[in-house]
Amino acid sequence: MAEAANGDGNAKTMTIIVTKGTLDWAYPPFILATTAAAMGVEVTMFFTFYGLSLLQKKLDLQVSPLGNPAMKMPMMGMHMGMPNIVAMLPGVEAGATAMMKNMIKNKGVASVEELREAAIEADVKIIACQMTMDLFELKTEDMIPGVALGGAATYMEKALASDINLYI
């Protein structure tokens, strides 16, 4: 028990599969990766399908309240959810995105760009799925510097040797 409290019992390797590319889903994998790296854990992030958009040089991340009943935003002194019927209306996604970006800025939360940079500086290994790159017709020039290319076998090699594997 004392060993874990001192940090000596922490897992030494972790992989994260990143499959989502919206603003709200961008934060968990980068926060977990940078925190683990700061704790001395060797971290590999594997970006596939829509998660791959988080590695593009130019980010235009959105948040969608549609089908997200847990999304409750602080408004009028309370936390209000949005019914799906309202979330389907034109302009609601843009409004929800603007509200979320404003909350992030006002609360001093790091931007996704800052978190990506922190991950690279912390030596987090970032792998873009080659198959998804081909599928979506993306090129390495579209991605931020420091991204490696690999496939499922590349991820599996890391995951099979890891103490922690996360799917986000």
Contact map, one row per residue, 1 for C-alpha under 8 A:
111110000000000000000000000000000000000000000000000000000000000000000000000000000000000000000000000000000000000000000000000000000000000000000000000000000000000000000000
111111000000000000000000000000000000000000000000000000000000000000000000000000000000000000000000000000000000000000000000000000000000000000000000000000000000000000000000
111111111000000000000000000000000000000000000000000000000000000000000000000000000000000000000000000000000000000000000000000000000000000000000000000000000000000000000000
111111111100000000000000000000000000000000000000000000000000000000000000000000000000000000000000000000000000000000000000000000000000000000000000000000000000000000000000
111111111000000000000000000000000000000000000000000000000000000000000000000000000000000000000000000000000000000000000000000000000000000000000000000000000000000000000000
011111111000000000000000000000000000000000000000000000000000000000000000000000000000000000000000000000000000000000000000000000000000000000000000000000000000000000000000
001111111100000000000000000000000000001000000000000000000000000000000000000000000000000000000000000000000000000000000000000000000000000000000000000000000000000000000000
001111111100000000000000000000000000000000000000000000000000000000000000000000000000000000000000000000000000000000000000000000000000000000000000000000000000000000000000
001111111110000000000000000000000000000000000000000000000000000000000000000000000000000000000000000000000000000000000000000000000000000000000000000000000000000000000000
000100111111000000000000000000000000000010000000000000000000000000000000000000000000000000000000000000000000000000000000000000000000000000000000000000000000000000000000
000000001111110000000000000000000000000010000000000000000000000000000000000000000000000000000000000000000000000000000000000000000000000000000000000000000000000000110000
000000000111110000000000000000000000000111000000000000000000000000000000000000000000000000000000000000000000000000000000000000000000000000000000000000000000000001100000
000000000011111000000000000000000000000011100000000000000000000000000000000000000000000000000000000000000000000000000000000000000000000000000000000000000000000011110000
000000000011111100000000000000000000000011110000000000000000000000000000000000000000000000000000000000000000000000000000000000000000000000000000000000000000001001111100
000000000000111110000000000000000000000000111100000000000000000000000000000000000000000000000000000000000000000000000000000000000000000000000000000000000000011001011100
000000000000011111000000000010001000000000111100000000000000000000000000000000000000000000000000000000000000000000000000000000000000000000000000000000000000000000001111
000000000000001111100000000000000000000000001111000000000000000000000000000000000000000000000000000000000000000000000000000000000000000000000000000000000000000000001111
000000000000000111110000000010000000000000001111001100000000000000000000000000000000000000000000000000000000000000000000000000000000000000000000000000000000000000000011
000000000000000011111000000000000000000000000011111100000000000000000000000000000000000000000000000000000000000000000000000000000000000000000000000000000000000000000011
000000000000000001111100110000000000000000000000111100000000000000000000000000000000000000000000000000000000000000000000000000000000000000000000000000000000000000000001
000000000000000000111110110000000000000000000000011111000000100000000000000000000000000000000000000000000000000000000000000000000000000000000000000000000000000000000000
000000000000000000011111110000000000000000000000000000000000111100000000000000000000000000000000000000000000000000000000000000000000000000000000000000000000000000000000
000000000000000000001111111000000000000000000000000000000000111000000000000000000000000000000000100000000000000000000000000000000000000000000000000000000000000000000000
000000000000000000000111111000000000000000000000000000000000001000000000000000000000000000000000000000000000000000000000000000000000000000000000000000000000000000000000
000000000000000000011111111110000000000000000000000000000000000000000000000000000000000000000000000000000000000000000000000000000000000000000000000000000000000000000001
000000000000000000011111111111000000000000000000001001000000000000000000000000000000000000000000000000000000000100000000000000000000000000000000000000000000000000000000
000000000000000000000011111111100000000000000000000000000000000000000000000000000000000000000000000000000000000100000000000000000000000000000000000000000000000000000000
000000000000000000000000111111110000000000000000000000000000000000000000000000000000000000000000000000000000000000000000000000000000000000000000000000000000000000000001
000000000000000101000000111111111000000000000000000000000000000000000000000000000000000000000000000000000000000000000000000000000000000000000000000000000000000000000001
000000000000000000000000011111111100000000000000000000000000000000000000000000000000000000000000000000000000000100110010000000000000000000000000000000000000000000000000
000000000000000000000000001111111110000000000000000000000000000000000000000000000000000000000000000000000000000000100000000000000000000000000000000000000000000000000000
000000000000000000000000000111111111000000000000000000000000000000000000000000000000000000000000000000000000000000000000000000000000000000000000000000000000000000000000
000000000000000100000000000011111111100000101000000000000000000000000000000000000000000000000000000000000000000000000010000100000000000000000000000000000000000000000000
000000000000000000000000000001111111110000000000000000000000000000000000000000000000000000000000000000000000000000100110010100000000000000000000000000000000000000000000
000000000000000000000000000000111111111000000000000000000000000000000000000000000000000000000000000000000000000000000000000000000000000000000000000000000000000000000000
000000000000000000000000000000011111111111100000000000000000000000000000000000000000000000000000000000000000000000000000000000000000000000000000000000000000000000000000
000000000000000000000000000000001111111111100000000000000000000000000000000000000000000000000000000000000000000000000010011100000000000000000000000000000000000000000000
000000000000000000000000000000000111111110000000000000000000000000000000000000000000000000000000000000000000000000000000010000000000000000000000000000000000000000000000
000000100000000000000000000000000011111110000000000000000000000000000000000000000000000000000000000000000000000000000000000000000000000000000000000000000000000000000000
000000000001000000000000000000000001111111000000000000000000000000000000000000000000000000000000000000000000000000000000000000000000000000000000000000000000000000000000
000000000111110000000000000000000001111111100000000000000000000000000000000000000000000000000000000000000000000000000000000000000000000000000000000000000000000000000000
000000000001110000000000000000000001100111110000000000000000000000000000000000000000000000000000000000000000000000000000000100000000000000000000000000000000000000000000
000000000000111100000000000000001001100011111000000000000000000000000000000000000000000000000000000000000000000000000000001110000000000000000000000000000000000000000000
000000000000011100000000000000000000000001111100000000000000000000000000000000000000000000000000000000000000000000000000000111100000000000000000000000000000010000000000
000000000000001111000000000000001000000000111110000000000000000000000000000000000000000000000000000000000000000000000000000111100000000000000000000000000000000000000000
000000000000001111000000000000000000000000011111000000000000000000000000000000000000000000000000000000000000000000000000000001111000000000000000000000000010000000000000
000000000000000011100000000000000000000000001111101100100000000000000000000000000000000000000000000000000000000000000000000001111000000000000000000000000000000000000000
000000000000000011100000000000000000000000000111111100000000000000000000000000000000000000000000000000000000000000000000000000011001000000000000000000000000000000000000
000000000000000000110000000000000000000000000011111100000000000000000000000000000000000000000000000000000000000000000000000000001001000000000000000000000000000000000000
000000000000000000111000000000000000000000000001111110000000000000000000000000000000000000000000000000000000000000000000000000000000000000000000000000000000000000000000
000000000000000001111000010000000000000000000011111111100000000000000000000000000000000000000000000000000000000000000000000000000000000000000000000000000000000000000000
000000000000000001111000000000000000000000000011111111110000000000000000000000000000000000000000000000000000000000000000000000011001100000000000000000000000000000000000
000000000000000000001000000000000000000000000000011111110010000000000000000000000000000000000000000000000000000000000000000000000000000000000000000000000000000000000000
000000000000000000001000010000000000000000000000001111110010000000000000000000000000000000000000000000000000000000000000000000000000000000000000000000000000000000000000
000000000000000000000000000000000000000000000010001111111000000000000000000000000000000000000000000000000000000000000000000000010000000000000011001000000000000000000000
000000000000000000000000000000000000000000000000000111111110000000000000000000000000000000000000000000000000000000000000000000000000000000000111000000000000000000000000
000000000000000000000000000000000000000000000000000000111110000000000000000000000000000000000000000000000000000000000000000000000000000000000111000000000000000000000000
000000000000000000000000000000000000000000000000000000011111000000000000000000000000000000000000000000000000000000000000000000000000000000000000000000000000000000000000
000000000000000000000000000000000000000000000000000011011111100000000000000000000000000000000000000000000000000000000000000000000000000000000000000000000000000000000000
000000000000000000000000000000000000000000000000000000000111110000000000000000000000000000000000000000000000000000000000000000000000000000000000000000000000000000000000
000000000000000000001110000000000000000000000000000000000011111000000000000000000000000000000000000000000000000000000000000000000000000000000000000000000000000000000000
000000000000000000000110000000000000000000000000000000000001111100000000000000000000000000001100100000000000000000000000000000000000000000000000000000000000000000000000
000000000000000000000111000000000000000000000000000000000000111110000000000000000000000000001101100100000000000000000000000000000000000000000000000000000000000000000000
000000000000000000000100000000000000000000000000000000000000011111010000000000000000001000001001100000000000000000000000000000000000000000000000000000000000000000000000
000000000000000000000000000000000000000000000000000000000000001111111010000000000101001000001001000000000000000000000000000000000000000000000000000000000000000000000000
000000000000000000000000000000000000000000000000000000000000000111111000000000000001001100000000000000000000000000000000000000000000000000000000000000000000000000000000
000000000000000000000000000000000000000000000000000000000000000011111000000000000001000000000000000000000000000000000000000000000000000000000000000000000000000000000000
000000000000000000000000000000000000000000000000000000000000000111111110000000000000000000000000000000000000000000000000000000000000000000000000000000000000000000000000
000000000000000000000000000000000000000000000000000000000000000011111111000000001110000000000000000000000000000000000000000000000000000000000000000000000000000000000000
000000000000000000000000000000000000000000000000000000000000000000011111000000001000000000000000000000000000000000000000000000000000000000000000000000000000000000000000
000000000000000000000000000000000000000000000000000000000000000010011111100000001100000000000000000000000000000000000000000000000000000000000000000000000000000000000000
000000000000000000000000000000000000000000000000000000000000000000001111110000111100000000000000000000000000000000000000000000000000000000000000000000000000000000000000
000000000000000000000000000000000000000000000000000000000000000000000011111000111000000000000000000000000000000000000000000000000000000000000000000000000000000000000000
000000000000000000000000000000000000000000000000000000000000000000000001111111110000000000000000000000000000000000000000000000000000000000000000000000000000000000000000
000000000000000000000000000000000000000000000000000000000000000000000000111111110000000000000000000000000000000000000000000000000000000000000000000000000000000000000000
000000000000000000000000000000000000000000000000000000000000000000000000011111100000000000000000000000000000000000000000000000000000000000000000000000000000000000000000
000000000000000000000000000000000000000000000000000000000000000000000000011111100000000000000000000000000000000000000000000000000000000000000000000000000000000000000000
000000000000000000000000000000000000000000000000000000000000000000000000011111110000000000000000000000000000000000000000000000000000000000000000000000000000000000000000
000000000000000000000000000000000000000000000000000000000000000000000001111111111000000000000000000000000000000000000000000000000000000000000000000000000000000000000000
000000000000000000000000000000000000000000000000000000000000000000000001111001111100000000000000000000000000000000000000000000000000000000000000000000000000000000000000
000000000000000000000000000000000000000000000000000000000000000000001111100000111110000000000000000000000000000000000000000000000000000000000000000000000000000000000000
000000000000000000000000000000000000000000000000000000000000000010001011000000011111011000000000000000000000000000000000000000000000000000000000000000000000000000000000
000000000000000000000000000000000000000000000000000000000000000000001000000000001111111000000000000000000000000000000000000000000000000000000000000000000000000000000000
000000000000000000000000000000000000000000000000000000000000000011100000000000000111111100000000000000000000000000000000000000000000000000000000000000000000000000000000
000000000000000000000000000000000000000000000000000000000000000000000000000000000011111110000000000000000000000000000000000000000000000000000000000000000000000000000000
000000000000000000000000000000000000000000000000000000000000000000000000000000000111111110010000000000000000000000000000000000000000000000000000000000000000000000000000
000000000000000000000000000000000000000000000000000000000000000111000000000000000111111110011000000000000000000000000000000000000000000000000000000000000000000000000000
000000000000000000000000000000000000000000000000000000000000000001000000000000000001111111010000000000000000000000000000000000000000000000000000000000000000000000000000
000000000000000000000000000000000000000000000000000000000000000000000000000000000000111111110000000000000000000000000000000000000000000000000000000000000000000000000000
000000000000000000000000000000000000000000000000000000000000000000000000000000000000000111111000000000000000000000000000000000000000000000000000000000000000000000000000
000000000000000000000000000000000000000000000000000000000000000000000000000000000000000011111110000000000000000000000000000000000000000000000000000000000000000000000000
000000000000000000000000000000000000000000000000000000000000000000000000000000000000011111111111000000000000000000000000000000000000000000000000000000000000000000000000
000000000000000000000000000000000000000000000000000000000000011110000000000000000000001001111111100000000000000000000000000000000000000000000000000000000000000000000000
000000000000000000000000000000000000000000000000000000000000011000000000000000000000000000111111110000000000000000000000000000000000000000000000000000000000000000000000
000000000000000000000000000000000000000000000000000000000000000000000000000000000000000000111111111000000000000000000000000000000000000000000000000000000000000000000000
000000000000000000000000000000000000000000000000000000000000001110000000000000000000000000011111111100000000000000000000000000000000000000000000000000000000000000000000
000000000000000000000010000000000000000000000000000000000000011100000000000000000000000000001111111110000000000000000000000000000000000000000000000000000000000000000000
000000000000000000000000000000000000000000000000000000000000000000000000000000000000000000000111111111000000000000000000000000000000000000000000000000000000000000000000
000000000000000000000000000000000000000000000000000000000000000000000000000000000000000000000011111111100000000000000000000000000000000000000000000000000000000000000000
000000000000000000000000000000000000000000000000000000000000001000000000000000000000000000000001111111110000000000000000000000000000000000000000000000000000000000000000
000000000000000000000000000000000000000000000000000000000000000000000000000000000000000000000000111111111000000000000000000000000000000000000000000000000000000000000000
000000000000000000000000000000000000000000000000000000000000000000000000000000000000000000000000011111111100000000000000000000000000000000000000000000000000000000000000
000000000000000000000000000000000000000000000000000000000000000000000000000000000000000000000000001111111110000000000000000000000000000000000000000000000000000000000000
000000000000000000000000000000000000000000000000000000000000000000000000000000000000000000000000000111111111111000000000000000000000000000000000000000000000000000000000
000000000000000000000000000000000000000000000000000000000000000000000000000000000000000000000000000011111111110000000000000000000000000000000000000000000000000000000000
000000000000000000000000000000000000000000000000000000000000000000000000000000000000000000000000000001111111100000000000000000000000000000000000000000000000000000000000
000000000000000000000000000000000000000000000000000000000000000000000000000000000000000000000000000000111111100000000000000000000000000000000000000000000000000000000000
000000000000000000000000000000000000000000000000000000000000000000000000000000000000000000000000000000011111110000000000000000000000000000000000000000000000000000000000
000000000000000000000000000000000000000000000000000000000000000000000000000000000000000000000000000000011111111000000000000000000000000000000000000000000000000000000000
000000000000000000000000000000000000000000000000000000000000000000000000000000000000000000000000000000011001111101100000000000000000000000000000000000000000000000000000
000000000000000000000000000000000000000000000000000000000000000000000000000000000000000000000000000000010000111111100000000000000000000000000000000000000000000000000000
000000000000000000000000011001000000000000000000000000000000000000000000000000000000000000000000000000000000011111110000000000000000000000000000000000000000000000000000
000000000000000000000000000000000000000000000000000000000000000000000000000000000000000000000000000000000000001111111000000000000000000000000000000000000000000000000000
000000000000000000000000000000000000000000000000000000000000000000000000000000000000000000000000000000000000011111111100000000000000000000000000000000000000000000000000
000000000000000000000000000001100100000000000000000000000000000000000000000000000000000000000000000000000000011111111110000000000000000000000000000000000000000000000000
000000000000000000000000000001000000000000000000000000000000000000000000000000000000000000000000000000000000000111111111000000000000000000000000000000000000000000000000
000000000000000000000000000000000000000000000000000000000000000000000000000000000000000000000000000000000000000011111111100000000000000000000000000000000000000000000000
000000000000000000000000000000000100000000000000000000000000000000000000000000000000000000000000000000000000000001111111110000000000000000000000000000000000000000000000
000000000000000000000000000001001100100000000000000000000000000000000000000000000000000000000000000000000000000000111111111100000000000000000000000000000000000000000000
000000000000000000000000000000000000000000000000000000000000000000000000000000000000000000000000000000000000000000011111111111000000000000000000010000000000000000000000
000000000000000000000000000000000000000000000000000000000000000000000000000000000000000000000000000000000000000000001111111100000000000000000000000000000000000000000000
000000000000000000000000000000000100110000000000000000000000000000000000000000000000000000000000000000000000000000000111111100000000000000000000000000000000000000000000
000000000000000000000000000000000000100000100000000000000000000000000000000000000000000000000000000000000000000000000011111110000000000000000000000000000000000000000000
000000000000000000000000000000001100100001111000000000000000000000000000000000000000000000000000000000000000000000000011111111000000000000000000000000000000000000000000
000000000000000000000000000000000000000000111000000000000000000000000000000000000000000000000000000000000000000000000001001111100000000000000000001100000000000000000000
000000000000000000000000000000000000000000011110000000000000000000000000000000000000000000000000000000000000000000000001000111110000000000000000011100000000000000000000
000000000000000000000000000000000000000000011110000000000000000000000000000000000000000000000000000000000000000000000000000011111000000000000000001111000000000000000000
000000000000000000000000000000000000000000000111000100100000000000000000000000000000000000000000000000000000000000000000000001111101100000000000001111100000000000000000
000000000000000000000000000000000000000000000111100100000000000000000000000000000000000000000000000000000000000000000000000000111111100000000000000011110000000000000000
000000000000000000000000000000000000000000000000000000000000000000000000000000000000000000000000000000000000000000000000000000011111110000000000000011100000000000000000
000000000000000000000000000000000000000000000000000000000000000000000000000000000000000000000000000000000000000000000000000000001111111000000000000000100000000000000000
000000000000000000000000000000000000000000000001100100000000000000000000000000000000000000000000000000000000000000000000000000011111111100000000000000000000000000000000
000000000000000000000000000000000000000000000000000100000000000000000000000000000000000000000000000000000000000000000000000000011111111111100000000000000000000000000000
000000000000000000000000000000000000000000000000000000000000000000000000000000000000000000000000000000000000000000000000000000000111111111100000000000000000000000000000
000000000000000000000000000000000000000000000000000000000000000000000000000000000000000000000000000000000000000000000000000000000011111111000000000000000000000000000000
000000000000000000000000000000000000000000000000000000000000000000000000000000000000000000000000000000000000000000000000000000000001111111000000000000000000000000000000
000000000000000000000000000000000000000000000000000000000000000000000000000000000000000000000000000000000000000000000000000000000000111111100000000000000000000000000000
000000000000000000000000000000000000000000000000000000000000000000000000000000000000000000000000000000000000000000000000000000000000111111110100000000000000000000000000
000000000000000000000000000000000000000000000000000000000000000000000000000000000000000000000000000000000000000000000000000000000000110011111110000000000000000000000000
000000000000000000000000000000000000000000000000000000000000000000000000000000000000000000000000000000000000000000000000000000000000000001111110000000000000000000000000
000000000000000000000000000000000000000000000000000000000000000000000000000000000000000000000000000000000000000000000000000000000000000000111111000000000000000000000000
000000000000000000000000000000000000000000000000000000011000000000000000000000000000000000000000000000000000000000000000000000000000000001111111000000000000000000000000
000000000000000000000000000000000000000000000000000000111000000000000000000000000000000000000000000000000000000000000000000000000000000000111111101000000000000000000000
000000000000000000000000000000000000000000000000000000111000000000000000000000000000000000000000000000000000000000000000000000000000000000001111111000000000000000000000
000000000000000000000000000000000000000000000000000000000000000000000000000000000000000000000000000000000000000000000000000000000000000000000011111000000000000000000000
000000000000000000000000000000000000000000000000000000000000000000000000000000000000000000000000000000000000000000000001000001000000000000000001111100000000000000000000
000000000000000000000000000000000000000000000000000000100000000000000000000000000000000000000000000000000000000000000000000011110000000000000011111110000000000000000000
000000000000000000000000000000000000000000000000000000000000000000000000000000000000000000000000000000000000000000000000000011110000000000000000011111000000000000000000
000000000000000000000000000000000000000000000000000000000000000000000000000000000000000000000000000000000000000000000000000000111100000000000000001111100000000000000000
000000000000000000000000000000000000000000000000000000000000000000000000000000000000000000000000000000000000000000000000000000111100000000000000000111111110000000000000
000000000000000000000000000000000000000000000000000000000000000000000000000000000000000000000000000000000000000000000000000000011110000000000000000011111110000000000000
000000000000000000000000000000000000000000000000000000000000000000000000000000000000000000000000000000000000000000000000000000001000000000000000000001111111000000000000
000000000000000000000000000000000000000000000000000000000000000000000000000000000000000000000000000000000000000000000000000000000000000000000000000001111111100000000000
000000000000000000000000000000000000000000000000000000000000000000000000000000000000000000000000000000000000000000000000000000000000000000000000000001111111110000000000
000000000000000000000000000000000000000000000100000000000000000000000000000000000000000000000000000000000000000000000000000000000000000000000000000001111111111000000000
000000000000000000000000000000000000000000000000000000000000000000000000000000000000000000000000000000000000000000000000000000000000000000000000000000011111111100000000
000000000000000000000000000000000000000000000000000000000000000000000000000000000000000000000000000000000000000000000000000000000000000000000000000000001111111110000000
000000000000001000000000000000000000000000010000000000000000000000000000000000000000000000000000000000000000000000000000000000000000000000000000000000000111111111000000
000000000000011000000000000000000000000000000000000000000000000000000000000000000000000000000000000000000000000000000000000000000000000000000000000000000011111111011000
000000000000000000000000000000000000000000000000000000000000000000000000000000000000000000000000000000000000000000000000000000000000000000000000000000000001111111000000
000000000000100000000000000000000000000000000000000000000000000000000000000000000000000000000000000000000000000000000000000000000000000000000000000000000000111111100000
000000000001111000000000000000000000000000000000000000000000000000000000000000000000000000000000000000000000000000000000000000000000000000000000000000000000011111111000
000000000011110000000000000000000000000000000000000000000000000000000000000000000000000000000000000000000000000000000000000000000000000000000000000000000000000011111000
000000000010111000000000000000000000000000000000000000000000000000000000000000000000000000000000000000000000000000000000000000000000000000000000000000000000001001111100
000000000000011110000000000000000000000000000000000000000000000000000000000000000000000000000000000000000000000000000000000000000000000000000000000000000000001001111110
000000000000011110000000000000000000000000000000000000000000000000000000000000000000000000000000000000000000000000000000000000000000000000000000000000000000000000011111
000000000000000111100000000000000000000000000000000000000000000000000000000000000000000000000000000000000000000000000000000000000000000000000000000000000000000000001111
000000000000000111110000100110000000000000000000000000000000000000000000000000000000000000000000000000000000000000000000000000000000000000000000000000000000000000000111
